[in-house]
């Protein structure tokens, strides 16, 4: 079983998406269309890219190395499900209409277990940039913080950990971004330890 497959069968949440649903009163279960929209690593990366600054389809395609038609398919899927919203259009250099899109933050309000695999894939796609290759041209991100912890918890202990993590993530998610602040991303995975079973 690959790392991605193991992670997809475990509890994984970013935007509080979980592979095993636990009760979160202020989150609702995603519709089938919303679940499908979130089941793509590319679409999850688009949402992250458009979180602070609206981006046009052309800019999204360029950043992700996609052709414009493929990027547009993903953008339309996210718009149709309410995860992206179009901003007022502008005119490009040759008079072409250009529409920037902004993430709505809707994914954080959903409890959706079917997109765990996509979240793990989206995270692993960013690892080469975060880790660099050790050269001066591609150094590791100096702000990268990584921790791994092995625990042995009973049902009550695990429930407490999940509730406290959820509360902490919610608290920081509700904070408004300040001007000039550094954009950060957090990936949390709570899972059975396959090395200790």
Phi, psi and omega in degrees: 000130181286166177302317181297318180294319178296317181294323181292336179268002180250179177280121179226127177215132171215123193074025182047056172257127185233144178281336173236118186285131167241160187292120175233101191304324185268008178242145179249159178288138180291148172289170178300316180295319178295318179299317178296320180297323181275357183271025180230125178300322179297314181294324177296322177292323177298316179300317180295318181296326184264012184292316183260323185232124176301142180231145176280164177302318180298318180293321178297313180301315181296314182298322183266357181069034180254159170282159187299323181293319178295315178299318181297321176302312180295318180298314180298320177300317180290324177292314183297338180255005174083011179274333174238149174232138178286142176260172178304137183284157176234168177257133179281188183300324183257018178086001179289142179283134181233128182247118173277150181238143180235141176290140183270345184082005183299327184299331180292337183270005182251149171251103189226109185273345187280352183254017180301316180300316180296322179294317178296317179296318178299319178295313182294333177292335179272348183301318179303324178289318182292319185272340183061190177240014177085359179265168178295327180287330181224071181284163175290152177295118182292343180268359182293126176238126183231139175218145176224135186222131174262126180236163170226103186239145171279179184303317181292319179296319178295318179299319178297315179300314180299316181295319181290320176299314180300316180296318180295315179297317177300317181302313181286328178296329181280344180290133176287144177290141178261151181300131178082000180288154181280129175289130181234157176228146182231132177237124180235132177227120174251121187209163172297144181271107182290344179276352184236008179279000000 
